[in-house]
Amino acid sequence: MDDSRTAPPSVLELTGVELRRGGQKLLNDVSFRIEKGQHWALLGPNGAGKTLILRLATGYIWPTEGQIVVLGHLLGRVDLRLLRRRIGWVSQALADLNPGHATLLETILSGPLASLGLYEDPDEAMVVAAQKTAQDFGLAKILDRPFGLLSTGERQRTLLARAALANPELLILDEPVSNLDLGARERFLSEVARLATDPLGPTVVLTTHSLQEIGPFVSHVILLKNGEILAMGPINEVLTSANLTKVYDLPLKIEKTRAGRFMAFLE
Protein backbone atom coordinates (compact mmCIF):
# COMPACT_ATOMS: atom_id res chain seq x y z
CA MET A 1 0.00 0.00 0.00
CA ASP A 2 1.26 3.47 -0.89
CA ASP A 3 1.26 5.44 2.39
CA SER A 4 1.59 8.71 0.47
CA ARG A 5 -2.06 8.35 -0.64
CA THR A 6 -3.32 8.56 2.92
CA ALA A 7 -0.72 10.86 4.46
CA PRO A 8 -2.17 14.28 5.37
CA PRO A 9 -0.81 17.21 3.39
CA SER A 10 2.27 18.83 4.85
CA VAL A 11 2.46 22.44 6.00
CA LEU A 12 6.23 22.49 5.62
CA GLU A 13 8.47 19.77 4.23
CA LEU A 14 12.21 19.79 3.61
CA THR A 15 13.83 16.91 1.75
CA GLY A 16 17.61 16.43 1.53
CA VAL A 17 18.27 20.13 1.97
CA GLU A 18 21.88 21.27 1.95
CA LEU A 19 23.25 24.80 2.05
CA ARG A 20 26.82 25.73 1.18
CA ARG A 21 28.43 29.13 1.21
CA GLY A 22 32.05 29.87 0.36
CA GLY A 23 32.97 26.22 0.36
CA GLN A 24 31.47 25.70 3.83
CA LYS A 25 28.48 23.43 4.39
CA LEU A 26 26.05 25.26 6.68
CA LEU A 27 23.23 22.69 6.48
CA ASN A 28 23.64 19.02 5.71
CA ASP A 29 20.86 16.65 4.61
CA VAL A 30 18.06 18.37 6.51
CA SER A 31 14.78 16.52 6.07
CA PHE A 32 11.57 16.83 8.08
CA ARG A 33 7.82 17.07 7.58
CA ILE A 34 5.41 19.24 9.56
CA GLU A 35 1.69 18.46 9.33
CA LYS A 36 -1.33 20.54 10.20
CA GLY A 37 -2.22 20.24 13.86
CA GLN A 38 1.43 20.00 14.89
CA HIS A 39 3.54 22.77 16.39
CA TRP A 40 7.33 22.48 16.23
CA ALA A 41 10.28 24.01 18.04
CA LEU A 42 13.80 24.17 16.60
CA LEU A 43 16.44 24.10 19.30
CA GLY A 44 20.23 24.24 19.18
CA PRO A 45 23.28 26.38 19.87
CA ASN A 46 24.30 29.46 17.91
CA GLY A 47 25.27 28.52 14.38
CA ALA A 48 23.29 25.27 14.42
CA GLY A 49 21.19 26.39 11.44
CA LYS A 50 17.84 27.27 13.03
CA THR A 51 17.32 30.65 11.37
CA LEU A 52 18.77 29.40 8.07
CA ILE A 53 16.05 26.76 7.92
CA LEU A 54 13.36 29.40 8.45
CA ARG A 55 14.84 31.66 5.78
CA LEU A 56 14.93 28.73 3.38
CA ALA A 57 11.32 27.86 4.20
CA THR A 58 10.18 31.36 3.25
CA GLY A 59 12.27 31.66 0.10
CA TYR A 60 14.62 34.38 1.29
CA ILE A 61 17.58 32.12 0.56
CA TRP A 62 17.80 29.06 -1.67
CA PRO A 63 19.24 25.62 -0.90
CA THR A 64 22.28 24.30 -2.69
CA GLU A 65 20.55 20.91 -2.91
CA GLY A 66 17.21 19.45 -1.96
CA GLN A 67 13.63 20.66 -2.19
CA ILE A 68 11.24 22.59 0.02
CA VAL A 69 7.45 22.39 -0.06
CA VAL A 70 5.48 25.07 1.79
CA LEU A 71 1.70 24.88 2.12
CA GLY A 72 1.59 22.41 -0.75
CA HIS A 73 3.78 24.47 -3.11
CA LEU A 74 7.27 23.57 -4.24
CA LEU A 75 9.55 26.57 -3.81
CA GLY A 76 10.86 27.64 -7.18
CA ARG A 77 7.49 26.98 -8.81
CA VAL A 78 5.30 29.39 -6.89
CA ASP A 79 4.86 33.15 -6.65
CA LEU A 80 6.55 33.93 -3.34
CA ARG A 81 4.71 37.24 -3.01
CA LEU A 82 1.41 35.39 -2.83
CA LEU A 83 2.73 32.52 -0.73
CA ARG A 84 4.14 34.87 1.91
CA ARG A 85 0.68 36.32 2.46
CA ARG A 86 -0.24 32.93 3.92
CA ILE A 87 2.75 32.92 6.30
CA GLY A 88 3.11 34.96 9.47
CA TRP A 89 6.59 35.96 10.60
CA VAL A 90 7.77 37.44 13.90
CA SER A 91 11.41 38.09 14.79
CA GLN A 92 13.66 40.77 16.19
CA ALA A 93 15.10 41.20 12.70
CA LEU A 94 11.64 42.03 11.36
CA ALA A 95 11.15 44.55 14.16
CA ASP A 96 14.40 46.24 13.15
CA LEU A 97 13.28 46.46 9.51
CA ASN A 98 9.76 47.73 10.13
CA PRO A 99 9.43 51.50 9.51
CA GLY A 100 9.75 53.32 12.82
CA HIS A 101 7.42 56.10 11.70
CA ALA A 102 4.55 53.73 10.90
CA THR A 103 1.88 53.74 13.57
CA LEU A 104 0.99 50.60 15.47
CA LEU A 105 -2.27 50.37 13.51
CA GLU A 106 -0.52 50.82 10.17
CA THR A 107 1.96 48.10 11.10
CA ILE A 108 -0.84 45.65 11.87
CA LEU A 109 -2.62 46.59 8.63
CA SER A 110 0.51 45.74 6.61
CA GLY A 111 0.24 42.08 7.65
CA PRO A 112 -2.21 40.84 4.99
CA LEU A 113 -0.06 42.57 2.35
CA ALA A 114 3.15 40.91 3.61
CA SER A 115 4.84 44.29 3.28
CA LEU A 116 7.07 46.36 5.54
CA GLY A 117 5.06 49.54 5.76
CA LEU A 118 1.58 50.30 4.48
CA TYR A 119 1.57 51.24 0.79
CA GLU A 120 -2.10 50.67 0.00
CA ASP A 121 -5.16 52.32 1.49
CA PRO A 122 -7.06 49.64 3.43
CA ASP A 123 -10.83 49.48 3.21
CA GLU A 124 -13.02 50.21 6.20
CA ALA A 125 -13.63 46.53 6.95
CA MET A 126 -9.89 45.85 7.17
CA VAL A 127 -9.35 48.84 9.48
CA VAL A 128 -12.12 47.59 11.77
CA ALA A 129 -10.58 44.10 11.74
CA ALA A 130 -7.15 45.54 12.58
CA GLN A 131 -8.59 47.55 15.47
CA LYS A 132 -10.29 44.41 16.81
CA THR A 133 -7.04 42.46 16.50
CA ALA A 134 -5.16 45.20 18.35
CA GLN A 135 -7.72 44.98 21.13
CA ASP A 136 -7.32 41.20 21.30
CA PHE A 137 -3.58 41.68 21.85
CA GLY A 138 -3.96 44.43 24.44
CA LEU A 139 -2.80 47.21 22.10
CA ALA A 140 -5.99 49.18 21.50
CA LYS A 141 -4.95 52.20 23.60
CA ILE A 142 -1.80 52.95 21.58
CA LEU A 143 -2.98 52.54 17.98
CA ASP A 144 -1.53 55.88 16.87
CA ARG A 145 1.85 55.47 18.55
CA PRO A 146 4.79 55.18 16.09
CA PHE A 147 6.32 51.72 15.97
CA GLY A 148 9.73 53.18 16.76
CA LEU A 149 8.44 54.53 20.09
CA LEU A 150 6.98 51.24 21.31
CA SER A 151 8.65 49.16 23.98
CA THR A 152 10.34 45.96 22.84
CA GLY A 153 7.48 43.88 24.19
CA GLU A 154 4.88 46.08 22.48
CA ARG A 155 6.77 45.79 19.20
CA GLN A 156 6.78 42.02 19.29
CA ARG A 157 3.09 41.84 20.20
CA THR A 158 2.35 44.30 17.39
CA LEU A 159 4.17 42.06 14.93
CA LEU A 160 2.26 39.06 16.26
CA ALA A 161 -1.00 40.95 15.80
CA ARG A 162 0.18 41.91 12.30
CA ALA A 163 0.69 38.23 11.51
CA ALA A 164 -2.63 37.22 13.08
CA LEU A 165 -4.63 39.73 11.03
CA ALA A 166 -3.61 37.89 7.86
CA ASN A 167 -5.03 34.58 9.22
CA PRO A 168 -1.82 32.74 8.32
CA GLU A 169 -1.70 29.00 7.83
CA LEU A 170 1.92 28.94 9.01
CA LEU A 171 3.29 31.16 11.77
CA ILE A 172 7.08 31.36 12.03
CA LEU A 173 8.61 32.74 15.22
CA ASP A 174 12.36 33.27 15.08
CA GLU A 175 13.60 33.76 18.65
CA PRO A 176 10.74 36.23 19.18
CA VAL A 177 11.24 36.78 22.92
CA SER A 178 15.03 36.78 23.13
CA ASN A 179 15.17 40.48 24.11
CA LEU A 180 12.07 40.65 26.29
CA ASP A 181 11.85 40.93 30.04
CA LEU A 182 10.04 38.25 32.03
CA GLY A 183 6.63 39.90 31.96
CA ALA A 184 6.74 40.76 28.26
CA ARG A 185 7.99 37.26 27.46
CA GLU A 186 5.17 35.53 29.29
CA ARG A 187 2.54 37.83 27.79
CA PHE A 188 3.85 37.19 24.29
CA LEU A 189 3.98 33.42 24.80
CA SER A 190 0.43 33.41 26.16
CA GLU A 191 -0.74 35.11 22.96
CA VAL A 192 1.10 32.55 20.84
CA ALA A 193 -0.52 29.74 22.83
CA ARG A 194 -3.93 31.31 22.22
CA LEU A 195 -3.34 31.27 18.47
CA ALA A 196 -1.82 27.79 18.45
CA THR A 197 -4.66 26.19 20.41
CA ASP A 198 -7.37 27.74 18.24
CA PRO A 199 -8.76 24.95 16.00
CA LEU A 200 -8.65 27.42 13.11
CA GLY A 201 -5.25 28.80 14.08
CA PRO A 202 -1.93 28.44 12.27
CA THR A 203 0.75 25.81 12.51
CA VAL A 204 3.52 27.32 14.65
CA VAL A 205 7.24 26.84 14.06
CA LEU A 206 9.40 28.37 16.79
CA THR A 207 13.16 28.75 17.14
CA THR A 208 14.63 29.41 20.55
CA HIS A 209 17.69 29.09 22.76
CA SER A 210 15.70 28.61 25.94
CA LEU A 211 13.60 25.62 26.94
CA GLN A 212 11.42 27.93 29.02
CA GLU A 213 10.15 29.54 25.82
CA ILE A 214 8.73 26.24 24.55
CA GLY A 215 5.05 26.32 25.52
CA PRO A 216 2.87 23.29 26.25
CA PHE A 217 1.25 23.67 22.82
CA VAL A 218 4.50 22.55 21.13
CA SER A 219 4.08 18.94 19.99
CA HIS A 220 7.37 18.23 18.22
CA VAL A 221 10.97 19.36 18.42
CA ILE A 222 14.05 19.33 16.19
CA LEU A 223 17.47 19.34 17.85
CA LEU A 224 20.15 20.85 15.61
CA LYS A 225 23.92 20.79 15.89
CA ASN A 226 26.49 21.97 13.34
CA GLY A 227 23.89 22.24 10.57
CA GLU A 228 22.54 18.72 11.03
CA ILE A 229 19.50 17.22 12.73
CA LEU A 230 20.63 15.33 15.80
CA ALA A 231 17.12 14.20 16.78
CA MET A 232 13.52 15.04 15.96
CA GLY A 233 10.02 13.88 16.76
CA PRO A 234 7.39 14.17 19.51
CA ILE A 235 8.68 16.52 22.18
CA ASN A 236 8.35 14.14 25.13
CA GLU A 237 10.43 11.54 23.29
CA VAL A 238 13.12 13.82 21.86
CA LEU A 239 13.60 16.54 24.46
CA THR A 240 15.59 14.38 26.90
CA SER A 241 18.59 15.00 29.11
CA ALA A 242 20.69 12.63 26.99
CA ASN A 243 19.86 14.38 23.72
CA LEU A 244 20.35 17.85 25.12
CA THR A 245 23.71 16.80 26.53
CA LYS A 246 24.77 15.73 23.02
CA VAL A 247 23.57 18.99 21.47
CA TYR A 248 25.41 21.29 23.86
CA ASP A 249 28.34 19.05 24.88
CA LEU A 250 27.45 19.63 28.51
CA PRO A 251 25.95 17.31 31.16
CA LEU A 252 22.44 18.76 31.17
CA LYS A 253 19.36 17.56 33.01
CA ILE A 254 15.84 18.42 31.88
CA GLU A 255 12.84 18.81 34.16
CA LYS A 256 9.24 19.38 33.12
CA THR A 257 7.11 21.66 35.28
CA ARG A 258 3.48 21.09 36.24
CA ALA A 259 2.55 23.81 33.76
CA GLY A 260 4.07 21.75 30.92
CA ARG A 261 7.16 23.93 30.48
CA PHE A 262 10.74 22.67 30.42
CA MET A 263 13.85 23.71 32.31
CA ALA A 264 17.46 22.58 31.95
CA PHE A 265 20.18 22.43 34.58
CA LEU A 266 23.90 21.67 34.51
CA GLU A 267 24.44 18.45 36.44
Buried (B, 14 or more C-beta within 10 A) or exposed (E): EEEEEEEEEBBBBBBEBBBBEEEEBBBBBBEBBBBEEBBBBBBBEEEBBBBBBBBBBBBEEEBEEBBBBBBEBEBEEBEBEEBBBBBBBBBBEBBEEBBEEBBBBBBBBBBBBBBEBBEEEBEEEBBEBBBEBBEBBEBBEBBEBBBEEBEBBBBBBBBBBBBBBBBBBBBBBBBBBBBBEEEBBBBBBEBBBBBBEEEEBBBBBBBBBBBBBBBBBBBBBBBBBBBBBBBBBEBEEBBBBEBBBBBBEEEBBBEBEEEEBBEBEEE
